[in-house]
Amino acid sequence: MTMTTRMTDPAATTFLKDVRHPLLALHRSILDELRTCHEAEFGAVSPEEFLQIVINGSAYKWLGPLSTLIAALDDVLDSIDDKDATPDVRIDMAHAVTAMFGAKGRNAAFDAQFLPMLQTSPEVAIANGRVAQQVRAVMLARPCPPQRTEH
């Protein structure tokens, strides 16, 4: 039987604050890699043009889950001092991040495009490593059931 331990609100809040910048760096490194590949095939575009291509182009829809995750994380962090913001919202958001970058519950459409980038782009791999470091740290920090000791 597997037992799942929910994160505490303070741990979730700290994790969300700590993982935000690595997630943003990962998103930026993915966009930079995508832009490099796009421009190699179709020619140079301005940052504004590329943003429109990413937002409106079906070839980049796979990036949506990460973009949505970051936007939701920002909303949660912006509302920390609101009376409407509940610990469950912060804990659920932390679990959403760990699910996206943990070993289980990953988004297949995202992974199909993202995982090969880890092999071809050192910048994406390094940025992913920073996110993974935060995810591992919070996963290891979860309280475990007490161990029995023999005396």
C-alpha positions in Angstrom: 0.0 0.0 0.0 1.4 3.4 -1.0 0.8 6.4 1.3 0.8 9.9 -0.1 1.8 12.7 2.2 0.4 16.1 1.4 2.8 19.0 1.7 2.3 21.5 4.5 1.3 25.1 3.6 4.6 26.6 4.7 6.6 24.0 2.7 4.4 24.6 -0.4 4.7 28.4 -0.2 8.5 28.2 0.2 8.7 25.7 -2.7 6.6 27.9 -5.0 8.7 30.9 -4.3 11.9 28.9 -4.8 10.8 27.2 -8.0 9.4 30.2 -9.7 12.6 31.7 -11.1 13.9 28.3 -12.3 10.6 27.7 -14.1 10.8 31.1 -15.7 14.4 30.4 -16.8 13.4 27.0 -18.2 10.5 28.6 -20.1 12.8 31.2 -21.5 15.4 28.6 -22.6 12.8 26.5 -24.3 11.5 29.6 -26.2 15.0 30.6 -27.1 15.6 27.1 -28.5 12.3 27.1 -30.4 13.1 30.5 -31.9 16.5 29.4 -33.0 15.0 26.4 -34.7 12.2 28.4 -36.2 14.6 31.0 -37.6 16.9 28.4 -39.0 14.0 27.0 -41.0 12.0 30.2 -41.9 14.3 33.1 -41.4 14.6 35.8 -38.7 11.6 37.2 -36.9 11.2 39.9 -34.3 10.5 38.9 -30.7 6.9 40.1 -31.1 6.4 38.1 -34.3 7.8 35.0 -32.6 5.5 35.5 -29.6 2.5 35.6 -31.9 3.7 32.4 -33.7 4.1 30.6 -30.3 0.7 31.8 -29.1 -1.2 31.2 -32.3 0.7 28.4 -33.9 -0.4 24.8 -33.5 3.2 23.6 -33.6 3.8 25.1 -30.1 0.6 24.1 -28.4 2.6 21.5 -26.4 4.2 24.4 -24.5 0.8 25.4 -23.1 0.9 23.3 -20.0 4.2 24.9 -18.8 3.0 28.4 -19.7 -0.3 27.8 -17.9 1.5 26.3 -14.9 3.7 29.4 -14.6 0.8 31.8 -14.9 -1.2 29.9 -12.3 1.9 29.8 -10.0 2.2 33.6 -10.4 -1.5 34.0 -9.5 -1.1 31.9 -6.4 2.0 33.8 -5.3 0.4 37.2 -6.0 -2.6 36.2 -3.8 -0.6 34.9 -0.8 -1.7 37.8 1.4 -5.4 37.7 0.2 -7.9 36.3 2.6 -9.4 34.3 -0.2 -6.1 32.5 -0.8 -6.3 29.2 1.0 -3.5 26.8 2.0 -5.1 24.1 -0.2 -4.7 26.3 -3.3 -0.9 26.7 -2.5 -0.5 23.1 -1.7 -2.4 22.0 -4.9 -0.2 24.3 -7.0 2.9 22.9 -5.5 1.7 19.4 -6.3 0.9 20.5 -9.9 4.6 21.6 -10.3 6.0 18.4 -8.8 3.6 16.3 -11.0 4.8 18.1 -14.1 8.5 17.6 -13.3 8.3 14.5 -11.1 8.5 10.9 -12.2 4.7 10.3 -12.2 1.8 12.2 -13.7 3.7 13.9 -16.4 2.1 15.5 -19.5 2.8 13.2 -22.5 2.2 15.9 -25.1 4.6 18.2 -23.3 7.2 15.4 -22.8 7.1 14.3 -26.4 8.6 17.7 -27.4 10.4 18.7 -24.3 12.4 15.5 -23.5 14.3 15.5 -26.8 15.3 19.2 -26.2 17.1 18.0 -23.1 19.4 16.1 -25.4 19.9 18.8 -28.0 20.0 22.0 -26.0 22.5 22.4 -23.1 20.6 25.6 -22.0 17.3 23.7 -21.7 19.1 20.8 -19.9 20.7 23.2 -17.4 17.5 25.1 -16.7 15.6 21.8 -16.3 18.2 20.7 -13.9 17.5 23.7 -11.7 13.8 23.0 -11.7 14.5 19.3 -11.0 16.7 20.3 -8.1 13.9 22.2 -6.5 11.4 19.4 -7.1 13.7 16.8 -5.6 14.4 19.0 -2.6 10.7 19.4 -1.8 9.9 15.8 -2.4 12.7 14.7 -0.1 11.6 17.2 2.6 8.1 15.6 2.9 7.7 14.0 6.3 8.0 10.3 6.3 6.2 7.9 8.7 8.3 7.4 11.8 10.8 4.5 11.6 10.9 1.8 14.2 14.2 1.5 15.9 15.4 -1.5 17.9 17.2 -0.9 21.2 
